[in-house]
Amino acid sequence: MPNNCITYQKSGYFIPLIVDYLDQKSELQSLYNRFPKIENFKDQMREKNENFPFENREILVSELEKQYTNFVLSESTLHNIKLLKQSNTYTITTGHQLNLFTGPLYFLYKIVTTINLCKELKKSYPTENFVPIYWMATEDHDFEEINYFNFNEEKIQWKKESNGPVGRLETSELNLVFETFSSKLGLGNNATYLKELFKKSYLEHENLADATRYLANELFKNEGLVILDGDSKELKKIFIPQLKEELKNQTSFKKVNETILKLKEYNIQVNPREINLFYIQNKLRERIIFENGSYLINNTKLKFTEQELLVELENHPENFSPNVILRPLYQEVILPNLCYIGGGGEIAYWLELKSNFEANKITFPILLVRNSVLLVTEKQVSKLDKLNVSWNDVFLSQNKLLDKKTKEFSAFIIDFSEQKETLRKQFEALYEIANKTDKSFLGAVKAQEIKQLKGLDNLEKKLLRAEKRIHTEKLNSILKIQDELFPNHGLQERTANFAAFYDKINSYDALLQKLHADLQPLEHNFIVVTI
């Protein structure tokens, strides 16, 4: 199996909007700033430098130093934080929820893509600096989306009630989850590593934000990853002008809806609300609603006039939390960022946002679809080789895969196209006769042609089914491997957790090194990595 990648477009797992974006369709070009090519970063740097205040760098570095107070930093991460004070330093950013124990595999791929792009940019622009940023989505309140991870077809879950920012959740009650997870692990160095990593991350830190920071830092500290928590009063002070614009004029609602009209032939990823902000009070995060001249906090008795709410904003910006529409704007206001890296769904909603950035006079970043990866063992590769199955085959739906391989295994051609064409030519002569006689005869000829063509179709299908029975053993072997690689007929990277591979790899350091070596951010390929 020599080709270890397949284009995103051919993988069958990307929505039409992303396929058209990757194909750089002309009708979408007004929705992004620059396409992710190495040469386009030059103008992106120039534009970002022109409208990113230097004082924002000082605030950012000060806040990062505060956030890392109780953490051991690698020299490379500490160096990168200091570099952010320099005007020739830029960030490449990815964001992710605080999924328990990283959640699905693509958490790793997002961050590796981000780190590798920084390295690639440094080679092309050696006088500039590029810092990889992981933006922790600490203010999200969708706890049920992040409170579990899958391990060998079992759900390891943190069961509790939560309606507020997940980053503030106390992790003291995760002992039971740790015991459950530990009991599922076998013996060996990798099992011990996972137990210690989980224990130190979640049982030795007070809240989910700190636990996730520790976990990501342990995995990527040697690559200089900088982890940022946007749930910060000092950072939100920088964002006050844009928050005022949102509260007073609902600009994002108007601008994003204008863009959605241009995307009418696609499924819309997110729809804006009139006000795209939440209000945080203690452990609750609720929508801000404008109604009858007043600002209400949903599901509470809190109510503000415009003046009262603006005073609250000036005094306590930390209480105002952007939703999915405004969070990207917040990110780009506080970071000297060039590029956002996300999955297909994320890039799809980013494509709705450029007009709102323009209205707020903030540079819109380059949008890059993260690397997608399929992890396979050498044993699986060997079996697929023996069965003459390519990676293009592996990504087919099971019906198409079975049909294709059955035809290849068969001793004769299972394709009646030639016979159908012969039949059509025979009926052409009958049509000539029909046109010279009673017109009712024409209908009879047409009906007979359809009947006989349908008969050939049915014979072809019966022959294919018969051949499938003959080659059942080989076909079942193929399906077994495909089911292993695509759990529940979905992407491995969206289901499996990195812990599930502890008994298949030499070490987690080796796995990460292989990902860093194999992932090529600007190639737009779904990569198969052999472990």
NUTOR-32198 format. One record per residue (C-alpha): x, y, z; residue number from 1. Coordinates in Angstrom, 3 decimals. Layout:
! residues N
NODE        xx        yy        zz  dogu
NODE         X         Y         Z   NUM
...
! end
This chain:
! residues 531
NODE        xx        yy        zz  dogu
NODE     0.000     0.000     0.000     1
NODE     2.451     2.698    -1.192     2
NODE     0.183     5.752    -0.987     3
NODE    -0.375     6.661     2.649     4
NODE    -2.747     9.570     2.119     5
NODE    -5.950    10.561     0.394     6
NODE    -7.134    14.082    -0.357     7
NODE    -9.796    15.529     1.908     8
NODE   -12.021    15.951    -1.140     9
NODE   -11.823    12.246    -2.032    10
NODE   -12.129    10.934     1.518    11
NODE   -15.912    11.328     1.545    12
NODE   -15.887    12.746     5.077    13
NODE   -15.982    16.494     4.388    14
NODE   -19.085    18.591     3.837    15
NODE   -19.597    20.278     0.426    16
NODE   -18.716    23.740     1.781    17
NODE   -15.274    22.569     2.893    18
NODE   -14.690    20.641    -0.338    19
NODE   -15.482    23.803    -2.322    20
NODE   -13.287    25.891    -0.005    21
NODE   -10.364    23.531    -0.534    22
NODE   -11.001    23.666    -4.275    23
NODE   -10.917    27.488    -3.989    24
NODE   -14.254    27.913    -5.756    25
NODE   -14.603    31.507    -6.909    26
NODE   -18.014    32.018    -5.280    27
NODE   -16.475    31.484    -1.830    28
NODE   -13.407    33.697    -2.176    29
NODE   -15.112    36.764    -0.697    30
NODE   -15.649    34.797     2.530    31
NODE   -11.991    34.452     3.488    32
NODE    -8.959    36.681     3.568    33
NODE    -6.206    34.530     2.068    34
NODE    -5.995    30.845     1.211    35
NODE    -3.498    28.837     3.315    36
NODE    -0.420    28.839     1.079    37
NODE     3.036    29.537     2.452    38
NODE     3.518    32.596     0.208    39
NODE     0.249    34.171     1.437    40
NODE     1.525    34.518     4.993    41
NODE     3.773    37.413     3.979    42
NODE     0.843    39.757     3.324    43
NODE    -1.037    38.332     6.300    44
NODE     1.852    39.342     8.583    45
NODE     1.989    42.806     7.093    46
NODE    -1.740    43.343     7.555    47
NODE    -1.793    42.007    11.111    48
NODE     1.132    44.163    12.122    49
NODE    -0.595    47.281    10.850    50
NODE    -3.584    46.957    13.182    51
NODE    -2.358    45.014    16.216    52
NODE    -1.435    47.422    19.074    53
NODE     1.886    46.735    20.738    54
NODE     0.353    47.247    24.194    55
NODE    -1.851    44.211    23.584    56
NODE     1.306    42.120    23.449    57
NODE     2.377    43.302    26.887    58
NODE    -1.045    42.539    28.372    59
NODE    -1.056    39.103    26.700    60
NODE     2.383    38.153    28.010    61
NODE     1.562    39.387    31.506    62
NODE    -1.633    37.327    31.553    63
NODE     0.114    34.221    30.236    64
NODE     2.773    34.500    32.924    65
NODE     0.002    34.722    35.523    66
NODE    -1.854    31.726    34.091    67
NODE     1.303    29.612    34.165    68
NODE     2.219    30.607    37.741    69
NODE     1.862    27.138    39.289    70
NODE     3.101    25.167    36.285    71
NODE     6.518    23.918    35.258    72
NODE     7.313    25.363    31.842    73
NODE     9.742    23.941    29.355    74
NODE    12.449    26.281    28.077    75
NODE    10.815    26.349    24.650    76
NODE     7.400    27.370    26.016    77
NODE     8.916    30.017    28.282    78
NODE    10.940    31.319    25.335    79
NODE     7.852    31.498    23.145    80
NODE     5.910    33.465    25.756    81
NODE     8.735    36.012    25.950    82
NODE     8.891    36.214    22.143    83
NODE     5.281    37.416    22.082    84
NODE     6.486    40.823    23.277    85
NODE     8.319    41.306    19.980    86
NODE     6.590    42.849    16.981    87
NODE     8.040    40.216    14.626    88
NODE     6.349    37.389    16.552    89
NODE     3.013    35.956    15.449    90
NODE     0.743    33.198    16.660    91
NODE    -0.831    30.218    14.925    92
NODE    -3.877    29.171    16.885    93
NODE    -6.142    26.207    17.364    94
NODE    -8.936    25.926    19.890    95
NODE   -10.638    23.014    21.551    96
NODE   -13.052    22.110    24.302    97
NODE   -11.787    20.774    27.621    98
NODE   -12.651    17.181    26.804    99
NODE   -11.904    14.687    29.548   100
NODE    -8.423    13.218    28.965   101
NODE    -8.283    15.050    25.597   102
NODE   -11.428    13.357    24.241   103
NODE   -11.182    12.151    20.606   104
NODE    -7.846    11.758    18.830   105
NODE    -8.230    14.883    16.726   106
NODE    -7.328    16.984    19.773   107
NODE    -3.766    15.793    19.224   108
NODE    -3.924    16.336    15.461   109
NODE    -5.111    19.934    15.863   110
NODE    -2.177    20.807    18.060   111
NODE     0.407    18.912    15.994   112
NODE    -0.877    20.683    12.865   113
NODE    -0.458    24.016    14.655   114
NODE     3.066    23.237    15.839   115
NODE     4.149    21.915    12.446   116
NODE     2.821    24.974    10.629   117
NODE     4.905    27.184    12.940   118
NODE     7.993    25.177    12.020   119
NODE     7.190    25.391     8.317   120
NODE     6.679    29.151     8.516   121
NODE     9.965    29.621    10.369   122
NODE    11.793    27.908     7.491   123
NODE    10.174    30.229     4.943   124
NODE    10.365    33.404     7.061   125
NODE    13.477    32.962     9.261   126
NODE    13.526    36.562    10.554   127
NODE    10.021    36.187    12.050   128
NODE     8.860    34.100    15.014   129
NODE     5.814    31.844    15.140   130
NODE     4.245    30.619    18.359   131
NODE     1.738    27.727    18.515   132
NODE    -1.298    28.552    20.669   133
NODE    -3.868    26.184    22.127   134
NODE    -6.938    28.228    23.071   135
NODE    -8.791    26.393    25.831   136
NODE   -12.564    26.751    25.526   137
NODE   -12.920    27.204    29.269   138
NODE   -16.123    29.260    29.072   139
NODE   -18.164    26.680    27.187   140
NODE   -21.040    25.323    29.230   141
NODE   -21.884    22.235    27.161   142
NODE   -20.585    19.842    29.798   143
NODE   -22.245    16.763    28.285   144
NODE   -20.111    17.202    25.152   145
NODE   -16.848    16.942    27.075   146
NODE   -17.468    14.827    30.190   147
NODE   -16.308    11.498    28.734   148
NODE   -13.857     9.705    26.489   149
NODE   -14.105     6.386    24.703   150
NODE   -11.756     3.619    25.698   151
NODE   -11.968     0.251    23.930   152
NODE   -15.670     0.660    23.153   153
NODE   -16.458     1.770    26.721   154
NODE   -17.447     5.243    27.805   155
NODE   -15.354     6.599    30.678   156
NODE   -17.643     9.345    31.988   157
NODE   -17.640    12.058    34.640   158
NODE   -21.223    12.188    35.861   159
NODE   -22.324    15.466    37.405   160
NODE   -24.591    18.434    36.747   161
NODE   -23.111    21.618    35.305   162
NODE   -24.539    24.708    33.575   163
NODE   -21.651    27.131    33.877   164
NODE   -18.185    27.608    32.379   165
NODE   -16.604    24.171    32.367   166
NODE   -13.108    25.490    33.057   167
NODE   -14.190    26.462    36.570   168
NODE   -15.456    22.975    37.482   169
NODE   -13.703    21.448    40.480   170
NODE   -11.970    18.170    39.688   171
NODE   -11.918    16.814    43.252   172
NODE   -14.664    14.290    42.458   173
NODE   -12.781    12.615    39.614   174
NODE   -11.329     9.881    41.857   175
NODE   -14.050     7.464    40.826   176
NODE   -13.412     8.151    37.147   177
NODE    -9.696     7.554    37.719   178
NODE   -10.376     4.233    39.452   179
NODE   -12.691     3.122    36.640   180
NODE   -10.159     4.044    33.962   181
NODE    -7.253     2.435    35.831   182
NODE    -9.173    -0.825    36.181   183
NODE    -9.536    -1.020    32.384   184
NODE    -5.809    -0.702    31.745   185
NODE    -3.500    -3.664    31.636   186
NODE     0.149    -3.814    32.610   187
NODE     3.243    -2.231    31.110   188
NODE     4.995     1.115    30.842   189
NODE     2.314     2.738    28.692   190
NODE    -0.446     1.760    31.108   191
NODE     1.561     3.181    34.008   192
NODE     2.208     6.366    32.019   193
NODE    -1.512     6.862    31.336   194
NODE    -2.477     6.306    34.972   195
NODE     0.095     8.817    36.189   196
NODE    -0.841    11.340    33.502   197
NODE    -4.539    11.165    34.401   198
NODE    -3.826    11.284    38.137   199
NODE    -1.467    14.267    37.971   200
NODE    -3.719    16.139    35.556   201
NODE    -7.075    15.745    37.269   202
NODE    -6.438    14.740    40.874   203
NODE    -3.612    17.194    41.560   204
NODE    -5.288    20.299    40.086   205
NODE    -8.275    22.176    41.428   206
NODE   -10.305    22.836    38.282   207
NODE   -10.798    21.549    34.773   208
NODE    -8.948    24.471    33.167   209
NODE    -5.793    23.833    35.196   210
NODE    -6.095    20.071    34.680   211
NODE    -6.341    20.501    30.910   212
NODE    -3.453    22.978    30.875   213
NODE    -1.272    20.485    32.731   214
NODE    -2.295    17.644    30.411   215
NODE    -1.671    19.564    27.175   216
NODE     1.560    20.976    28.577   217
NODE     2.835    17.490    29.447   218
NODE     2.074    16.227    25.952   219
NODE     3.498    19.179    24.033   220
NODE     5.808    21.181    26.300   221
NODE     8.916    20.184    24.332   222
NODE     7.378    21.736    21.215   223
NODE     6.912    25.155    22.807   224
NODE     3.110    25.036    22.892   225
NODE     1.556    28.021    24.664   226
NODE    -1.833    27.393    26.288   227
NODE    -4.224    30.309    26.701   228
NODE    -7.354    30.655    28.819   229
NODE    -9.638    33.421    27.502   230
NODE   -11.606    33.508    30.781   231
NODE    -9.616    36.520    31.959   232
NODE   -10.553    40.005    33.143   233
NODE    -7.385    41.598    31.760   234
NODE    -7.797    40.054    28.332   235
NODE   -11.466    40.945    28.156   236
NODE   -10.657    44.564    28.949   237
NODE    -8.983    44.685    25.529   238
NODE   -12.215    43.379    24.011   239
NODE   -14.532    45.977    25.613   240
NODE   -14.935    48.111    22.428   241
NODE   -16.176    45.103    20.460   242
NODE   -18.421    44.009    23.339   243
NODE   -20.003    47.478    23.405   244
NODE   -20.576    47.319    19.661   245
NODE   -22.326    43.986    20.096   246
NODE   -24.557    45.147    22.933   247
NODE   -25.539    48.480    21.402   248
NODE   -25.780    47.646    17.694   249
NODE   -25.984    43.841    17.371   250
NODE   -23.507    44.115    14.500   251
NODE   -22.592    40.427    14.346   252
NODE   -26.249    39.415    13.913   253
NODE   -26.637    41.707    10.910   254
NODE   -23.301    40.927     9.266   255
NODE   -23.357    37.162     9.708   256
NODE   -26.902    36.942     8.391   257
NODE   -25.794    38.869     5.304   258
NODE   -23.092    36.271     4.737   259
NODE   -25.473    33.367     5.299   260
NODE   -27.485    34.578     2.302   261
NODE   -24.386    33.913     0.184   262
NODE   -24.219    30.352     1.523   263
NODE   -27.814    29.368     0.781   264
NODE   -26.782    26.326    -1.268   265
NODE   -24.909    24.885     1.742   266
NODE   -25.982    23.644     5.156   267
NODE   -25.358    26.480     7.619   268
NODE   -23.115    25.503    10.518   269
NODE   -24.265    28.107    13.064   270
NODE   -26.883    30.853    13.095   271
NODE   -26.291    34.119    14.989   272
NODE   -28.461    35.373    17.801   273
NODE   -29.498    39.003    18.165   274
NODE   -26.847    39.308    20.899   275
NODE   -24.038    36.760    20.730   276
NODE   -22.970    37.051    24.333   277
NODE   -23.513    35.210    27.582   278
NODE   -23.440    36.647    31.079   279
NODE   -21.473    34.713    33.678   280
NODE   -22.658    34.796    37.274   281
NODE   -20.999    32.457    39.745   282
NODE   -21.289    29.023    38.092   283
NODE   -23.984    29.966    35.581   284
NODE   -23.531    31.113    31.992   285
NODE   -26.749    32.460    30.461   286
NODE   -27.666    34.342    27.283   287
NODE   -28.061    38.119    27.216   288
NODE   -31.422    38.994    25.619   289
NODE   -32.609    42.422    24.470   290
NODE   -36.329    42.757    25.073   291
NODE   -38.625    45.799    25.327   292
NODE   -35.714    48.226    25.719   293
NODE   -34.016    46.231    28.500   294
NODE   -31.277    43.619    28.694   295
NODE   -32.363    40.410    30.398   296
NODE   -30.214    37.520    31.566   297
NODE   -31.955    34.340    30.465   298
NODE   -33.305    32.023    33.212   299
NODE   -32.565    34.607    35.920   300
NODE   -34.263    37.680    37.369   301
NODE   -31.370    39.922    36.337   302
NODE   -32.338    42.919    34.233   303
NODE   -30.268    45.915    33.027   304
NODE   -30.840    49.166    31.235   305
NODE   -28.330    49.908    28.493   306
NODE   -26.448    52.314    30.736   307
NODE   -26.381    49.850    33.633   308
NODE   -25.099    47.067    31.410   309
NODE   -22.351    49.263    29.942   310
NODE   -21.237    50.233    33.458   311
NODE   -21.189    46.537    34.365   312
NODE   -19.099    45.871    31.271   313
NODE   -16.528    48.531    32.194   314
NODE   -16.264    47.294    35.776   315
NODE   -16.541    43.547    35.197   316
NODE   -15.714    42.557    31.607   317
NODE   -14.943    39.063    32.893   318
NODE   -18.706    38.541    33.318   319
NODE   -19.290    38.822    29.567   320
NODE   -18.628    35.690    27.542   321
NODE   -18.694    35.504    23.725   322
NODE   -20.542    32.658    22.045   323
NODE   -19.414    30.713    18.979   324
NODE   -20.030    33.718    16.698   325
NODE   -18.018    36.238    18.746   326
NODE   -15.350    34.024    20.297   327
NODE   -13.252    34.089    17.069   328
NODE   -13.329    37.903    17.089   329
NODE   -12.209    37.957    20.739   330
NODE    -9.340    35.614    19.886   331
NODE    -8.111    37.774    17.019   332
NODE    -8.352    40.981    19.080   333
NODE    -6.062    39.709    21.830   334
NODE    -3.618    37.624    19.751   335
NODE    -1.121    38.636    17.019   336
NODE    -2.600    35.750    15.090   337
NODE    -2.089    34.807    11.451   338
NODE    -4.008    31.578    11.044   339
NODE    -6.744    29.599    12.748   340
NODE    -6.593    25.808    12.478   341
NODE    -9.759    23.792    12.945   342
NODE   -11.786    20.850    11.729   343
NODE   -14.166    21.038     8.803   344
NODE   -17.112    22.064    10.987   345
NODE   -15.142    24.877    12.605   346
NODE   -13.818    26.256     9.326   347
NODE   -17.377    26.128     7.962   348
NODE   -18.647    28.528    10.637   349
NODE   -15.539    30.729    10.388   350
NODE   -16.488    31.247     6.739   351
NODE   -19.605    33.038     7.996   352
NODE   -17.649    35.610    10.003   353
NODE   -15.424    37.719     7.754   354
NODE   -17.931    40.564     7.278   355
NODE   -18.256    40.957    11.044   356
NODE   -14.459    41.179    11.368   357
NODE   -14.435    43.879     8.701   358
NODE   -17.165    45.822    10.512   359
NODE   -15.030    45.714    13.676   360
NODE   -11.832    46.562    11.721   361
NODE   -10.029    43.385    12.836   362
NODE    -7.843    41.350    10.479   363
NODE    -9.489    38.094     9.456   364
NODE    -7.038    35.164     9.830   365
NODE    -6.064    32.578     7.268   366
NODE    -8.254    29.492     7.761   367
NODE    -6.605    26.078     7.642   368
NODE    -8.356    22.712     7.856   369
NODE    -6.407    20.674    10.408   370
NODE    -4.661    17.455     9.465   371
NODE    -6.831    14.356     9.640   372
NODE    -5.193    11.057    10.522   373
NODE    -6.000     7.364    10.443   374
NODE    -3.837     5.308    12.808   375
NODE    -3.177     1.756    11.604   376
NODE    -1.073    -1.057    12.983   377
NODE     1.555    -2.882    10.946   378
NODE    -0.559    -6.016    11.274   379
NODE    -3.562    -4.262     9.701   380
NODE    -1.400    -2.901     6.880   381
NODE    -0.035    -6.385     6.198   382
NODE    -3.528    -7.891     5.993   383
NODE    -4.762    -5.170     3.659   384
NODE    -1.706    -5.644     1.441   385
NODE    -2.412    -9.352     1.125   386
NODE    -6.004    -8.581     0.170   387
NODE    -4.821    -5.953    -2.346   388
NODE    -6.839    -3.193    -0.645   389
NODE    -5.698     0.407    -1.203   390
NODE    -6.271     3.349     1.133   391
NODE    -8.743     4.745    -1.385   392
NODE   -10.624     1.458    -1.006   393
NODE   -10.572     1.650     2.790   394
NODE   -12.340     5.034     2.732   395
NODE   -15.217     3.762     0.555   396
NODE   -18.638     3.024     2.048   397
NODE   -19.024    -0.672     2.829   398
NODE   -21.431    -1.334    -0.040   399
NODE   -19.129     0.314    -2.582   400
NODE   -16.117    -1.440    -1.073   401
NODE   -17.782    -4.875    -1.273   402
NODE   -18.905    -4.307    -4.854   403
NODE   -15.476    -3.094    -5.954   404
NODE   -13.510    -5.916    -4.349   405
NODE   -15.974    -8.590    -5.503   406
NODE   -15.521    -7.455    -9.102   407
NODE   -11.734    -7.512    -8.650   408
NODE   -11.752   -10.989    -7.071   409
NODE   -14.062   -12.423    -9.726   410
NODE   -12.597   -14.542   -12.535   411
NODE   -14.755   -12.721   -15.072   412
NODE   -16.054    -9.192   -15.658   413
NODE   -19.217    -8.363   -13.759   414
NODE   -20.308    -5.506   -15.955   415
NODE   -23.063    -5.784   -18.526   416
NODE   -22.416    -2.340   -20.037   417
NODE   -21.389    -3.925   -23.350   418
NODE   -24.534    -6.062   -23.484   419
NODE   -26.702    -3.058   -22.630   420
NODE   -25.117    -1.035   -25.417   421
NODE   -25.727    -3.888   -27.894   422
NODE   -29.358    -4.044   -26.779   423
NODE   -29.791    -0.291   -27.265   424
NODE   -28.434    -0.532   -30.812   425
NODE   -30.867    -3.354   -31.588   426
NODE   -33.745    -1.224   -30.366   427
NODE   -32.595     1.681   -32.539   428
NODE   -33.611    -0.395   -35.573   429
NODE   -36.958    -1.152   -33.973   430
NODE   -37.510     2.573   -33.346   431
NODE   -36.959     3.241   -37.066   432
NODE   -39.644     0.695   -37.910   433
NODE   -41.966     2.093   -35.210   434
NODE   -41.683     5.612   -36.631   435
NODE   -42.910     4.313   -40.011   436
NODE   -45.982     2.608   -38.637   437
NODE   -48.650     3.207   -36.001   438
NODE   -47.422     5.571   -33.277   439
NODE   -48.839     3.282   -30.582   440
NODE   -46.170     0.754   -31.598   441
NODE   -43.489     3.280   -30.546   442
NODE   -44.689     3.108   -26.939   443
NODE   -44.598    -0.685   -26.989   444
NODE   -41.004    -0.666   -28.250   445
NODE   -39.947     1.807   -25.555   446
NODE   -41.591    -0.271   -22.814   447
NODE   -39.870    -3.413   -24.065   448
NODE   -36.477    -1.675   -24.135   449
NODE   -36.881    -0.510   -20.537   450
NODE   -37.978    -4.015   -19.495   451
NODE   -35.019    -5.737   -21.118   452
NODE   -32.473    -3.202   -19.798   453
NODE   -33.932    -3.653   -16.334   454
NODE   -33.627    -7.397   -16.799   455
NODE   -29.933    -7.043   -17.565   456
NODE   -29.522    -4.850   -14.466   457
NODE   -31.160    -7.530   -12.341   458
NODE   -28.991   -10.264   -13.850   459
NODE   -25.873    -8.190   -13.131   460
NODE   -26.949    -7.721    -9.507   461
NODE   -27.684   -11.433    -9.103   462
NODE   -24.301   -12.321   -10.562   463
NODE   -22.606    -9.861    -8.176   464
NODE   -24.446   -11.411    -5.197   465
NODE   -23.425   -14.880    -6.308   466
NODE   -19.780   -13.827    -6.564   467
NODE   -19.960   -12.207    -3.105   468
NODE   -21.005   -15.578    -1.678   469
NODE   -18.033   -17.254    -3.356   470
NODE   -15.583   -14.676    -1.948   471
NODE   -17.259   -14.322     1.464   472
NODE   -14.151   -15.150     3.501   473
NODE   -11.938   -12.524     1.889   474
NODE   -14.696    -9.897     1.892   475
NODE   -15.420   -10.477     5.589   476
NODE   -11.715   -10.080     6.355   477
NODE   -11.738    -6.706     4.589   478
NODE   -14.867    -5.556     6.410   479
NODE   -13.426    -6.633     9.761   480
NODE   -10.384    -4.392     9.259   481
NODE   -12.492    -1.503     7.973   482
NODE   -14.737    -1.788    11.044   483
NODE   -11.647    -1.642    13.259   484
NODE   -10.422     1.496    11.497   485
NODE   -13.815     3.213    11.215   486
NODE   -15.722     2.585    14.468   487
NODE   -19.480     2.535    13.846   488
NODE   -18.732     3.530    10.226   489
NODE   -17.357     6.880    11.400   490
NODE   -13.927     8.439    11.590   491
NODE   -11.534     6.917    14.108   492
NODE   -10.228    10.382    15.013   493
NODE   -13.706    11.507    16.112   494
NODE   -14.323     8.463    18.326   495
NODE   -11.184     6.893    19.752   496
NODE    -9.082     8.364    22.554   497
NODE    -5.280     8.240    22.412   498
NODE    -5.287     5.957    25.477   499
NODE    -6.854     3.140    23.422   500
NODE    -3.532     2.587    21.629   501
NODE    -1.459     1.995    24.763   502
NODE    -1.001    -1.708    23.931   503
NODE    -0.208    -1.098    20.249   504
NODE     2.657     1.422    20.434   505
NODE     6.169     1.479    21.868   506
NODE     5.564     4.718    23.763   507
NODE     3.461     7.861    23.600   508
NODE     6.577     9.913    22.949   509
NODE     7.199     7.764    19.880   510
NODE     3.589     8.212    18.710   511
NODE     3.785    12.003    19.016   512
NODE     7.172    12.091    17.287   513
NODE     5.685    10.110    14.397   514
NODE     2.749    12.526    14.145   515
NODE     5.127    15.505    14.154   516
NODE     7.170    13.825    11.406   517
NODE     4.236    12.803     9.185   518
NODE     1.686    15.635     9.412   519
NODE     2.029    18.273     6.668   520
NODE    -0.337    21.167     7.438   521
NODE    -0.549    22.744     3.993   522
NODE    -0.948    19.541     1.968   523
NODE    -4.713    19.090     2.679   524
NODE    -4.473    15.300     2.826   525
NODE    -6.018    12.690     5.102   526
NODE    -2.872    10.934     6.315   527
NODE    -2.516     7.262     7.218   528
NODE     0.050     6.786    10.004   529
NODE     1.391     3.308    10.721   530
NODE     2.130     2.666    14.398   531
! end
